[in-house]
């Protein structure tokens, strides 16, 4: 009788442990990630196996398919933003795309299996990993019109372009905008957003990227190696500066009175702004679900298409960052993290 009771007690304890969530299998709880344990050159990035994150009540766990490489990733790795990011070990990556794996108890907008793209906070980041957690305000549904690689490339760059042109400059139909660095990650998306809003677009890029600017929708493509942009783009309503320094200095005179310069890399000078009767803003973009959803709508309508010029496996994260650090990347660079569900199903 005692033996039966003892066996029953053991069964009850096992059942209770299972119901409350037993410890996950050590193998399935691991993931691969690009991690840094100190600031420095590309050599500080290591591909490691580490514990898979678990979503908090207000978080979504994403199985990552692809992650984008951004210039800010290099700045974070070098320690330039040390006061704004989390503690070591750091997993880099400001944006990614993938499939919802699991949701917290308070999440209402998403469910397991949903395809999404994300833009993370500096404190959170973590896109260079097989799994990452995010809050609902950092996500939007992935449009069916684009690939996971393209979706990975639109979060940070697309949100920055939108916030600069629409959120900050209030660009609208009939206005003119000058976009510096029009062939880059932010620039090529900004051209398409501006055209979708009915604006006339002047865009600058090198000789090799002139046709690319036109393909993106630029009304006037300017080769900055051969032509001074201020001789072509005059009295524009808005300047989006992704270059800074001398380019910003020469932009004050290209803006009509009452217009605005939005720079994502430099600080417009108050004296120069006042002298020309214009406004100037330095933009530091943060995730907003509403902005990501607007980008998603444009992509669904085929008015916005992220261009991916290069893809790299996780094992070549160093080469991917080396390329973005050149400052001459056309469109976006993406890391392939996990298998595309479409390809996996074939």
Secondary structure, DSSP 4 states (H G I P E B T S, - for coil): -HHHHHHHHHHHHHHHHHHT-PPPPTTTTEEEEEEESS-SSGGG-EEEEEEPP---TTEEEEEEEEEEE-HHHHHHHHTTTTTTS-PSSEE--SEEEEEEEEE-TT--S--TT-EEEEE--TTT---SBSEEEEEGGGEEEPPTTS-HHHHHTTHHHHHHHHIIIIIIT---TT-EEEETTTTSHHHHHHHHHHHHTT-EEEEEE-GGGHHHHHHHT-SEEEETTTS-GGGTS-SEEEEEESS-THHHHHHGGGEEEEEEEEESSS---HHHHHHHT-EEEE------HHHHHHHHHHHHTTS----EEEEEEGGGHHHHHHHHHTT---SEEEEE-S--HHHHH-
